[in-house]
Amino acid sequence: MARITLRQLLDHAAEEGYGVPAFNINNMEQALAIMEAAEAVDAPVIMQASRGARSYANDIVLKHLIDAMAEMYPHIPICMHQDHGNNEATCATAIQYGFTSVMMDGSLKADAKTPADYDYNVRVTRNVVDMAHWVGASVEGELGVLGSLETGMGEKEDGHGFEGKLSHDQLLTDPDQAVEFVKATEVDALAIAMGTSHGAYKFTRKPDGDVLAMHVIEEIHRRLPNTHLVMHGSSSVPQDLQDIINQYGGEMPQTWGVPVEEIQRGIKHGVRKINIDTDNRMAITGAIRKVFAEKPGEFDPRSYLKPAKEAMRKVCIQRFEEFGTAGQASKIKPLPMSAMAKRYASGELAPQIGITRVAAE
């Protein structure tokens, strides 16, 4: 079965100059939509589950769901990732249930809403790195707090995120501090704050450099050319999906997401993992609303979940193609976590600071 760790997958993405969308899942239809899309375009997969998703679906269900996807699609490398782990225990239990990668979000304290100081972030992230690397799992860290550069407000999604006013410094990752953080923690990937946020309501206008600080990505990549960068909150919130939802009874106010061309710019500057959730939620919701509006007598869940899955599949295919992920799955030979553990133990995968990576960027 083609399980793969985040580190191996992102190393390949860096070598080949592409990015990988990381799609959140809560149920069977979402998992099938992702895998059907991946098979259609020969793309490796990152599926991720938040703490809210793990609570909703139950860890045992998620474990067997991912086992089923790996068995059904043995030729597709699948990374199962814990999204926004709030403490060491959350990350440890994720690995126990078959996750090959975890995020330790030490930018917030364990309550997942109080901004943490730098020393706390380093300490808890390093704890998770040590634990995960012993068994070969990968770790994503976060430096800076996700929130809006337009309003200065934090964001909360799925029970995670700061609510309230944040300083400009908190909303942007400091490049010098990013170098020190990677040295101190030895994370495999670094999520950075540069104006993106979770949910649909990211920007009140098409974003420009004042509210979407892509220059931060470019500067961090210049200083850390061998560190895989992660963009959170990077759904594009397509206008056509907003229109479908509202056409069939929805009440979504006009909003803007992260333009695909800005993500592609990020991929040229070290972004290897791009988190996508809202776009898929919108595709599913629009399809279901359409069935309910056109067939008000319908009560078989399959009649609306099937078109919902198909709508999400189309979004996933589009992102695989836009980010350069399509065509990459068959080039990868996944290593087991035991082999990755040996690579960590040997020091082979330690951060390379100040060494220029030769990549197809």
N, C-alpha and C positions, 0 to 999 in steps of 0.2 A: 504494500500500500504506500502511496506516494506522499507521505507526510514530510514536510520540510520545515526547518526552523526559519525564523525571520532573517537571521543573520546570513544564512546561506543564500536565501532568495535575494536579499538586498545586495549582497556582494555581486551576484550575477547581474542584477539590474544596473549596478554601477559600472561593471565591465562592459555591458552592452549599451549603456546610455538610455535606459528607459525608467519609467516609474510604474508602481503597482498600486491600483486602487485597493483600499481596504474596506470591504463592505460589512456593515453590521447585520447580524441576524438575530432573530427571536424565535423563528418557527421553520417548519419543513418547507413551506412554499418559497421562502426567501433563500434557503440553502439550495433548493433545486434550481431556482432561477439563476443563481450565481454559477452553479456548476454547468448548467446547460449552456450558458453564455460562454464560459471558459472553454468548453469542449468545441463550441462552434468556431472559435477563433484561435484555439491552441494557446491559451493563456494560463500562466500559473495563478494561484488564488491566495488571497489573504481574506479569511473570514474572521470577524472579531465579535466578541460578546462583551457587553458592559455588565457591571454588577446588576443593573436592573434587568437585563436580559437573562442573566443566570438565575435571578430570583423568579422571573416570570416563567421561564421554560423548565427550570430545575436542572441542576448540573448533570444528573444522570441522563435525562432526556437529551441534553446537548451533546454529552459524550457519545451516546449511541447514534445521534444524528450525524455527527462528524465521522464516526466509524462507518456509517452507511455511505456517506458521500465518498470516502476514500475507497471503499470496496466497489462502488459503482463506477468510479472514475479513477482507476489505478494509474492511468497515464498522465493525470493532472497533478502537479505538485500542490499540496494544500498546506498552508500555514494557518493554524488556529490560534488566535491572539486574544489575550485578555485586554480589553480596552479600559483605560483609566482605573487601574487598580489603586485602591486608596491606602493600603497598608501591606505589610509583608505577608500577613496571613491570607489575604485575598489572592495574592500572586502565587503563594505556595499551593493553595487548594486548586487553583486553575491548572497548575502543572500536574497535580494528582489526578485530575479528570481528563488528561490527555492534551492540554494546550501545549503547543510547542514554543510559545512566545508569550511574554507578559509585559504590560506597561505598568511601571511604578510611577504614578503621578504624585511626586513629592512636592509639586508646586503648591499643593493644598495639604492641610493636615488630614488626619484620618477621618474627620467628620465630612470630608469632601466639599467643604464650603469656606473654610478659614484659610486665607493665604498663609503659607509657611515661609520661614526665613531660609536663606541659602544653606546654612549649616544643617538644618533639619533635612532639607531636600537631599543633600549629599549623603547624609547618614543613612536614611531609609532606602535610598536608591542603591547605595553600595551594598547594603544588607541583602537586597533582592538580587543584585548582580552576583554576589558570591554564591547564594543559594541556587540560583538558576543555572549558572555556568557549571556548577558541580555536576549537574545532570544533563548538561548540553542544551538547555533551553536559552532562548534569546531574551534580551531586556531592552525595552524602550523607556527612556526617561523624558522628563519635561522640565524645561527651564523657562520661567515667565508664566504669566497667568492669561488664559484665553479671555478675551473681552473685546469690546468695541472701541476703536479709536475715534469713532464719531461722537460717542456719548460718554466714554470713560466708564461705562457700566460693565460689570461682570455679567456672566451668563450662566444659567443653570439649565441642564438638560438631563433627563433621565436620572434625577437625583444627584447629579454631580455638577459642581461649578459654584463660583463665588457670586453672591447676589449683593449688589451695592456698587459704590463708586471706587474705582481703582486709579492709582496714579499712572501717569504716562509711562514711567519707568517700569512699573509692574506689567504693563501691557505689551512691552517690547523686550525680547531677549537681548541681553547685552553680549556682543560678540566676544569681548575679552573674558567675560565670566563663562561663556559657553566653552571656551578652550579649557579653562580650569575645571569646569564641571565634568567634561569628558575625561580629562586626566584623572580626576579623583574617583570617578564612579566606574569607568570602563564600560559604559553602556554601549550597546550595539547600534542604537539609533537614538536620535535626539529630536523630540518634538519642540518646536519653537513658537513663541508668541509673536505675531506680526499683524494683528488686526482681524484674524478670522475668529469665528465663534460658532458654537453648535446651533442647530435649529435652522428654521427657514428665514428668520428675520435678521439677516447679517448686516445689510446696508440699506439705507434709504434712497440710494442712487447708485448708478453704475460706479463701482469703486475705482478710485485712482490712488496715486501714491500717498495721499494724505490719510487715507483710511485703510489701505492695504499695503503694508510696508514691505514690498518684495525686496527692497534694497537690503533689508536685514538678512534675508536668506543669502543674498549674494555675498555679503560681507562675512557671514559665518562660514560659508563654503570656502571662501578665499583663505580663511584661517584654519579650517578643518576640512581639507579636500578629501580626506578618507573617512569622514564620519557621515553616515546616512542620515539625512534630515527628513523630518515628518511634518506634513501640513495637516493639522486637525481642522475640523469645521469647514471642509472644502467642497461641499456640495455647490453646484452651480445654480440651483433653484431655477430651472428652465422656465421661460415664459409660457411655453406651450402646455407644460404640466400645471402651472398656475391657472391657465385659462380653462383647461378641462375640468379641474376641480370646481371652479366657480361656475362654469356652464351648467354643471349638474348639481347645483344646490349648495356648493361650498361658499365660504365667506373669508377667503384669504386676502388680506390687504396686499397691495402691490409691494413687492420686495425684490431685492437683488442678491445674488450669491457671488461666489468666486468665479470669475470668467475662466473658461477652459484655457484660453490663451495665456493667462497668468500662471496657471498650474504648469503648462508646458514650459513657460519661462523658468519656473522653479525647478523643473526636472533637469534643465540645462545647467543648473547651479546646485546640484547635490540632493534635491528632493527625490526620495526613492519610494516613500509610502505616502499615499494621499487618502485621507479618511472620507468616506462617502456614506451617508445614511439618509439624509433628508430627501435627496433626489429619488431614492428608491421608495421611501415612504409616500412621497407625492405620486409616483407612478402607480403604486398599489391603490392608493386612496382614490385617484381619479378613475381608475378602471372599475373599482367597486361602485363608486357613485354612479357611473354611467349605467351599469347593469340595474341598479336599484331604480334609477329614473326611468329607464326604458322598459323594465319588466317589474313593475311594483308587486306583482303577485308571486315573484320568485322567492323560494325559501331554501333551496338546496345550496349549501355553502360552496359546493364544487362549481356551481354555475357562475359565481363571481370570483372565487379564488383562482380559477384557471386563467381567466383574462388578466387578473391582477399579477399572477406569476409571469405571464407573457410580457406585460408592460414593464415589469422590473428587469426581465431578461434583456429587453431591448436597451434599457439604460446601461446595464452592465456591459453589454457588447460595445456600446458607444464609448464608454470610458476605457475599456481595454484597448480599443483602437486608437483613441486620442492620446493615451499615455504611452503608447509604444509597447504595451504588454502583449498584444496579439502576436502570435508566432513564436513565443519564447518558451512555452512549456516543454516542448519536445527537445529543447537544447539542454535541459537541466536533468541531472541525475542526483536525486536527493540523497543526502547522507543521513543515517540514523542519528538520533540524539546521542547515543553512546560514542559515536565517532566525533561529534561536535564537542563533547565533553573532553575528549583527549586533546583536541585542538586548543581548547581554552587552557587546559592544564599545562600544555607545552609552551604557552605564551605566544603561539602563532597568531592569535586573534586579538592580541592587546592593541589598544589604540595607537595609531601611527600619527603623531603630531608633527606637523611641519614637513611631511613628506608628500610630494605631489603625486597624485594618482594619475596614471595614464588611462583614460577612459574614452569611450566613443560618445563624447558629449558634443 
